[in-house]
Amino acid sequence: MTAESQDDGPKLQQQQNHNYVQLVYRMAADLTYMVRMHEQNPQGPSEELRQDHWNNAPAVDGYNERNEAREWSSDKPRDYANPPPLPSGHHLRFDPNVQINAPDWRPTLSLSKVFPAGAAPDTVPLVTREIIRRPGDPVLLLEERYEVQGAFPRSFFVVMAHRGINHSFIFDFPEHPWFQDLSGLRRVGTMGDGRVVVVVFASYGINVNALSILQSAYTTIREENTNEIWELHLKPSRDKSNIFGYLCKHSDMKRIIREQQEGMLKLRRLPLVLDLDDTLVRLVGNEVGRYVPESALHLCRDRVRELRDGRKVVLTERVYEFLDWAQKFFEISVCSLGDQNYVDMVVAVLDPTRTRIRGIYYSARQEYEYIFKSHDPRRPSKDLLALYAFCALKEPGVGAGFSLPLIVDDLTHMWPSEQHDNIIVVKERRGAPVWTVGLFPVVQNVLQFVHAEFFRLYDAWCVTEGNPGGNGARREPPSAVQIYKEYLRGALRDQIAGERMPGV
């Protein structure tokens, strides 16, 4: 026996043990289901049904684990995970005071509204692994089928994380293209039958400083004896082996999202997203591409900083001064196509005291890599919806849609076209001996004008809303993006007239 095969022995035994554990879980779930079926139908299912049910379960040797995701090597559909439905009208009860067996709830999700017909099965069974009950949880009716209605941005999970909402359900990760896309793009989908909401999140966790969030889908769930709607948000684990389900009252979710927006306005701040690479910093390197060469560092030594991993970046001129000014008027978030670790390291250099950048540290790397390998690699990977859940709100009022956030970036094509109006496009300064971007005076002046004009209009709008009787006239809610566009029109008009706007 070779040394290599000796080393593989314990690994093989461990894998086999894991496979048998999984098989036992499956058999226990199936046995529980058959007991419940017998309770509903004492005559028992037909012999044909029993044989079909057990024959479709693959042997333990057919199981393998690849890339930390559960996959069956058998080509047969996993029908054993989706047995015939219980008689109509049967509901399980999610009750914090009553023990419930997790495998008893085997809901099926319909994807007919969100997935192309014929591309793959339009239904997905969920296998429940664990149900966690806590004092104060509602009594919910767990049904057998839910309809996925659409997708929500991953920013919805930020809201839940801020409120300390813990998961109540653990499911197996469904092996379906729609869920792979949901996870890869970190979006949120919506499922519902009009009564109960189950929301599915596809993201990768949160750290204290950078909420690296996901996408989600949701469906509706009924609370017993009430018309209250609850949402069950489903978040895939990092290795995509499980989905964690988080319960949140539908009305609470909308209120919390509004509070995120209103909290900024009460502090007289607007949301501002700053790109990192080639806007605030540029990496040092001798590779082909957008790098500052090592040979040029002697020209900008006061702007060179070393990251924790040993790489170096060059800061744009007066970046600290700009951030110190901007944080007084804006809640600053940052974004980058670099991975989350890179984003965290750059923020540590830009804001070592954590007083300047108080918003989200947004890495779009996962989305970028997923899209690059997808059928449409030109799709934008950055999205305001990933940062601000209130951008998804459609009700008329302040902050509806994308009307509040501004973006400072050197590229527009990384953002969806409907968000291009939000972008203040910056460019490397011409004639500079080493790369830099001029944040003063133009960018500062634009931001200052937008902030001052927005809150002037906002104060007037609040007075009108508080006294709707007044003279009968109602003001439109102010829009930071509209004010920015008016500023640009004025700048162009004055240049045509031979004048110059301040800072232009």
C-alpha positions in Angstrom: 0.0 0.0 0.0 1.4 3.4 -1.0 1.8 6.3 1.3 -0.8 8.1 -0.8 -3.4 5.4 -0.4 -2.7 5.1 3.3 -3.4 8.9 3.6 -6.6 8.4 1.6 -7.9 5.7 3.9 -9.1 7.9 6.8 -10.5 10.4 4.3 -12.4 7.6 2.5 -13.7 6.2 5.8 -14.8 9.7 6.9 -16.6 10.2 3.6 -18.4 6.9 3.9 -19.5 7.7 7.5 -20.8 11.1 6.2 -22.7 9.3 3.4 -24.3 6.9 5.9 -25.3 9.7 8.2 -27.0 11.5 5.3 -28.8 8.3 4.3 -30.0 7.8 7.8 -31.4 11.4 7.8 -33.2 10.7 4.5 -34.6 7.4 5.7 -35.8 9.0 9.0 -37.5 11.8 7.0 -39.2 9.2 4.7 -40.3 7.1 7.6 -41.8 10.1 9.4 -43.7 11.0 6.2 -45.1 7.5 5.7 -46.3 7.4 9.3 -48.2 10.7 8.7 -49.6 9.4 5.4 -50.9 6.3 7.3 -52.6 8.5 9.9 -54.4 10.3 7.1 -55.1 7.2 5.1 -55.2 4.0 7.3 -55.5 1.8 4.2 -52.1 2.9 3.3 -50.6 4.0 -0.1 -50.7 1.7 -3.0 -47.9 -0.8 -3.5 -47.0 1.0 -6.8 -46.6 4.3 -4.9 -44.4 2.7 -2.2 -42.2 1.1 -4.8 -41.9 4.3 -6.8 -41.0 6.2 -3.7 -38.3 3.9 -2.5 -36.8 3.0 -5.9 -36.1 6.7 -6.7 -33.9 7.1 -3.6 -30.2 6.7 -4.8 -27.9 4.3 -3.1 -25.4 5.7 -0.6 -22.5 5.2 -3.0 -24.2 7.6 -5.4 -23.6 10.5 -3.0 -20.6 12.7 -3.3 -19.6 16.1 -2.0 -18.0 18.5 -4.4 -17.1 22.1 -3.7 -18.8 21.9 -0.4 -22.2 21.5 -2.1 -24.5 18.4 -2.0 -24.8 16.7 -5.3 -26.0 13.3 -6.3 -24.1 11.5 -9.0 -27.3 9.7 -10.1 -29.1 11.3 -13.0 -32.5 10.4 -11.5 -34.6 13.2 -10.2 -34.7 13.5 -6.4 -38.4 12.5 -6.2 -37.9 10.9 -2.8 -37.6 14.5 -1.5 -41.0 15.4 -2.9 -43.5 12.7 -2.1 -47.1 13.0 -3.0 -48.8 15.9 -1.2 -50.9 15.4 1.9 -54.6 15.8 1.6 -55.7 19.3 0.9 -56.4 21.5 4.0 -53.6 19.8 6.1 -51.2 22.3 7.7 -48.4 21.9 10.1 -48.3 24.4 13.0 -45.1 26.3 13.8 -45.8 26.8 17.5 -43.0 27.9 20.0 -44.7 25.8 22.7 -45.1 22.5 20.7 -42.4 20.2 19.4 -42.4 19.7 15.7 -40.4 17.2 13.7 -38.5 19.1 11.0 -38.8 16.5 8.2 -42.6 16.7 8.5 -42.6 20.0 6.6 -41.6 19.4 3.0 -42.8 22.5 1.1 -42.6 22.8 -2.7 -41.7 26.1 -4.3 -43.2 27.0 -7.7 -40.9 29.0 -9.9 -43.3 29.4 -12.8 -43.3 33.2 -12.5 -39.5 33.7 -12.3 -37.9 30.9 -14.3 -38.2 30.3 -18.1 -40.6 27.6 -19.0 -38.8 24.4 -20.1 -35.4 25.5 -19.0 -35.6 23.3 -15.9 -38.3 22.0 -13.6 -40.5 24.8 -12.4 -41.0 23.4 -9.0 -38.4 22.8 -6.3 -38.9 20.7 -3.2 -37.3 21.9 0.1 -36.0 19.3 2.6 -36.3 20.7 6.1 -33.4 19.8 8.4 -34.1 21.7 11.5 -36.8 23.9 13.0 -35.8 26.2 15.8 -38.5 27.6 18.1 -38.1 30.6 20.4 -40.3 32.2 23.0 -42.4 34.9 21.4 -42.5 33.3 18.0 -45.9 33.4 16.2 -48.0 30.4 15.6 -47.8 29.9 11.8 -49.5 27.5 9.5 -46.8 25.8 7.4 -48.3 24.8 4.0 -47.2 22.5 1.3 -46.8 24.8 -1.7 -45.6 28.4 -2.2 -45.2 30.5 -5.3 -42.0 32.5 -5.9 -43.0 35.9 -7.1 -39.7 37.7 -7.9 -36.3 38.8 -6.5 -35.3 41.3 -3.8 -31.9 42.9 -3.4 -29.4 41.5 -0.9 -29.7 44.8 1.0 -32.8 43.4 2.6 -30.6 41.1 4.7 -28.7 44.0 6.0 -31.9 45.3 7.6 -32.5 41.9 9.2 -28.9 41.6 10.4 -29.1 45.1 12.0 -32.1 43.9 14.0 -30.5 40.7 15.2 -33.1 38.4 13.6 -31.9 34.8 13.9 -32.8 31.9 11.7 -35.7 29.6 12.6 -35.3 27.0 9.8 -32.6 25.0 8.1 -33.2 23.5 4.6 -31.0 21.6 2.2 -29.7 23.8 -0.6 -31.9 23.1 -3.7 -30.0 21.9 -6.8 -31.8 24.1 -9.3 -30.4 26.8 -11.7 -32.6 29.5 -10.3 -31.2 29.1 -6.9 -27.7 29.0 -8.3 -28.4 32.3 -10.0 -29.9 33.7 -6.8 -26.8 32.8 -4.9 -24.3 33.8 -7.6 -25.9 37.3 -8.0 -26.8 37.5 -4.3 -30.4 38.6 -5.0 -33.7 38.1 -3.3 -36.8 36.4 -4.7 -40.3 36.6 -3.5 -42.7 33.8 -3.1 -46.3 34.0 -2.0 -49.8 32.7 -2.0 -51.2 36.0 -0.7 -51.2 34.9 2.9 -47.7 33.9 4.1 -44.4 35.2 2.9 -41.2 33.2 2.7 -38.2 35.2 1.6 -35.1 33.4 0.3 -31.7 35.1 0.6 -28.7 34.1 -1.3 -25.7 35.6 0.3 -22.6 35.0 2.2 -22.8 36.4 5.7 -22.1 39.6 7.4 -19.0 40.8 9.2 -19.0 43.6 11.7 -17.7 46.3 9.4 -18.7 45.1 5.9 -22.2 43.7 5.5 -21.4 41.3 2.7 -25.0 40.5 1.9 -27.1 38.4 -0.4 -30.1 38.2 -2.5 -33.4 36.7 -1.3 -36.7 35.3 -2.4 -39.9 35.3 -0.3 -43.3 33.7 0.0 -46.2 34.3 2.3 -47.0 32.3 5.5 -50.2 32.6 7.5 -50.3 33.3 11.2 -52.9 31.2 12.9 -56.3 33.0 13.6 -55.1 36.3 12.1 -54.6 38.0 8.8 -51.0 38.9 9.7 -48.4 38.2 6.9 -45.0 36.9 7.8 -41.9 36.6 5.6 -39.5 33.7 5.7 -36.1 34.9 4.3 -33.9 32.1 3.1 -30.1 32.6 3.1 -27.7 30.1 1.6 -24.7 29.0 3.7 -21.3 29.9 2.5 -20.7 26.4 1.0 -24.3 26.3 -0.5 -25.1 23.1 1.4 -27.9 24.6 3.4 -30.4 27.5 3.4 -31.2 29.3 6.6 -34.7 30.6 7.1 -35.4 33.9 9.0 -38.9 34.9 10.1 -39.9 38.5 10.0 -43.3 40.2 10.0 -44.1 41.7 6.7 -45.2 45.0 8.2 -42.1 45.2 10.4 -39.8 44.7 7.3 -41.3 47.7 5.5 -41.1 49.8 8.7 -37.5 48.8 9.3 -36.6 49.6 5.7 -38.2 53.0 6.0 -36.4 53.7 9.3 -33.1 53.0 7.5 -33.8 55.9 5.2 -35.5 58.2 7.7 -32.5 57.8 10.1 -30.2 59.3 7.5 -32.5 62.2 6.8 -32.9 63.0 10.5 -29.2 63.3 10.7 -29.3 65.6 7.6 -27.3 63.2 5.6 -27.7 61.7 2.1 -26.4 58.3 1.0 -23.1 58.5 -0.9 -21.3 55.5 -2.6 -17.6 55.9 -3.3 -15.8 53.6 -5.7 -12.4 52.5 -4.5 -10.1 51.5 -7.3 -9.0 54.3 -9.6 -11.3 56.7 -7.7 -9.9 56.8 -4.2 -6.9 54.5 -4.6 -4.8 52.7 -7.2 -2.8 49.6 -6.7 1.0 49.6 -7.1 2.4 47.1 -9.5 4.4 46.6 -12.7 1.7 44.5 -14.4 0.0 45.6 -17.6 -3.1 47.5 -16.7 -4.2 50.2 -14.3 -1.4 50.2 -11.8 1.1 52.8 -10.4 4.6 51.4 -11.4 7.1 51.0 -8.6 9.4 53.3 -10.4 7.0 56.2 -9.9 6.6 55.9 -6.2 9.4 58.3 -5.3 7.1 61.0 -6.8 4.3 60.4 -4.4 5.7 58.8 -1.2 3.4 60.8 1.0 0.4 59.1 -0.7 1.7 55.5 -0.6 0.1 53.1 2.0 0.8 49.4 2.6 -2.2 47.0 3.0 -2.2 44.2 5.6 -1.3 41.6 2.9 1.8 43.5 1.9 0.4 45.1 -1.3 0.6 48.9 -1.7 -1.8 51.5 -2.9 -1.5 55.1 -3.9 -4.1 57.4 -2.4 -5.7 60.1 -4.5 -4.6 63.6 -3.4 -6.4 65.1 -0.4 -8.5 62.0 0.1 -8.5 62.2 3.9 -9.5 65.8 3.7 -12.3 64.9 1.3 -13.6 62.1 3.5 -13.5 64.3 6.6 -15.6 66.9 4.8 -18.1 64.4 3.2 -18.9 62.5 6.3 -20.5 65.6 7.8 -23.1 65.6 5.0 -23.3 62.1 3.7 -23.5 58.5 5.0 -20.5 57.1 3.1 -20.4 53.6 1.7 -17.6 52.2 -0.5 -17.7 49.7 -3.4 -15.2 47.7 -5.3 -14.8 44.8 -7.6 -12.1 43.5 -5.3 -13.0 40.8 -2.8 -14.3 41.5 0.6 -10.9 41.1 2.3 -9.4 43.7 -0.1 -12.2 46.2 0.5 -11.7 45.8 4.3 -8.0 46.4 4.0 -8.4 49.6 1.9 -11.0 50.9 4.2 -8.6 50.3 7.1 -6.2 52.6 5.3 -8.7 55.3 4.4 -10.5 55.3 7.8 -8.4 53.7 10.5 -10.5 55.3 13.3 -13.9 54.2 11.7 -15.3 57.7 11.8 -15.4 58.6 8.0 -16.9 55.6 6.3 -19.9 54.5 8.3 -22.0 52.8 5.7 -21.5 49.5 3.9 -18.2 48.1 2.6 -19.5 46.6 -0.6 -17.6 44.0 -2.6 -19.2 43.1 -5.9 -16.5 40.5 -6.6 -18.8 37.5 -6.3 -21.3 39.0 -8.7 -18.6 40.0 -11.1 -17.1 36.5 -11.3 -20.5 34.8 -11.6 -21.6 37.1 -14.4 -18.3 36.8 -16.2 -19.0 33.0 -16.5 -22.7 33.4 -17.3 -24.7 33.5 -20.5 -24.6 37.3 -20.4 -21.1 38.4 -19.2 -21.8 42.1 -19.9 -24.4 42.5 -17.2 -23.3 45.1 -14.6 -22.1 43.7 -11.3 -22.6 46.7 -9.0 -26.1 47.8 -7.9 -27.5 50.3 -5.5 -30.2 47.8 -4.6 -27.4 45.7 -3.0 -26.6 48.6 -0.6 -29.9 50.3 0.1 -33.1 48.3 0.6 -35.2 51.5 0.4 -34.3 51.8 -3.3 -36.7 48.9 -3.8 -39.6 50.8 -2.4 -42.1 52.1 -5.0 -44.5 54.0 -2.9 -44.5 57.8 -3.6 -42.5 59.8 -1.2 -39.0 60.9 -0.3 -36.4 58.3 -1.4 -38.6 56.3 -3.8 -36.5 54.3 -6.2 -33.0 55.5 -6.8 -33.7 59.2 -6.1 -31.5 59.6 -3.0 -28.1 58.0 -3.4 -25.2 59.6 -5.3 -22.2 57.6 -6.7 -18.7 58.7 -7.3 -17.0 56.3 -9.8 -14.6 56.4 -12.8 -16.8 53.9 -14.7 -20.5 53.8 -15.5 -20.9 50.4 -17.2 -20.5 48.6 -13.9 -23.8 49.9 -12.8 -27.3 49.3 -14.3 -28.3 51.8 -16.9 -31.2 53.1 -14.7 -28.6 54.1 -12.1 -26.3 56.1 -14.4 -28.0 59.3 -13.5 -26.8 58.8 -10.0 -23.1 58.7 -11.0 -20.6 61.6 -10.7 -18.0 60.4 -13.1 -14.4 61.1 -12.2 -11.2 60.8 -14.3 -7.5 60.7 -13.8 -6.1 64.2 -13.8 -4.4 65.1 -17.0 -0.7 66.0 -16.8 -0.2 64.7 -13.3 3.2 63.0 -12.9 1.6 60.1 -10.9 -2.1 58.9 -11.0 -4.5 61.0 -9.0 -8.2 62.1 -9.1 -9.2 65.7 -8.3 -11.9 65.6 -5.6 -11.5 69.3 -5.0 -13.0 71.6 -6.0 -15.5 70.2 -8.5 -16.7 67.0 -6.9 -16.9 68.7 -3.5 -18.9 71.6 -4.9 -21.3 69.4 -6.7 -22.0 67.3 -3.6 -22.3 70.4 -1.5 -24.8 72.0 -3.9 -26.9 68.8 -4.0 -26.9 68.4 -0.2 -27.9 72.1 0.5 -30.6 72.2 -2.2 -32.1 68.8 -1.2 -32.6 69.7 2.4 -33.9 73.2 1.5 -36.6 71.5 -0.6 -37.0 68.7 2.0 -37.8 71.1 4.7 -40.4 72.9 2.6 -41.9 69.5 1.6 -42.2 68.5 5.2 -44.1 71.7 6.0 -46.5 71.0 3.1 -47.0 67.4 4.1 -47.7 68.5 7.7 -50.3 71.0 6.5 -51.9 69.4 3.5 -54.9 71.8 3.7 -52.7 74.9 3.1 -53.3 76.5 -0.2 -54.2 73.2 -1.8 -50.9 72.8 -3.6 -48.8 69.7 -3.0 -45.1 69.6 -3.6 -43.2 66.8 -5.2 -40.8 65.1 -2.8 -37.2 66.2 -3.4 -34.8 64.1 -5.4 -31.0 64.3 -4.9 -30.6 62.8 -8.4 -32.9 65.4 -10.0 -31.0 68.2 -8.2 -27.7 66.8 -9.6 -29.1 66.8 -13.1 -30.3 70.4 -12.7 -26.9 71.4 -11.6 -25.3 69.9 -14.7 -27.9 71.6 -16.9 -27.0 74.9 -15.2 -23.3 74.3 -15.6 -23.7 73.6 -19.4 -26.0 76.6 -19.8 -23.4 78.9 -18.1 -20.5 77.5 -20.1 -22.5 78.2 -23.3 -23.1 81.7 -22.1 -19.3 82.1 -21.5 -19.7 82.0 -17.7 -18.3 79.4 -15.3 -20.1 77.7 -12.4 -18.1 77.7 -9.2 -15.5 75.0 -9.2 -16.2 74.0 -12.9 
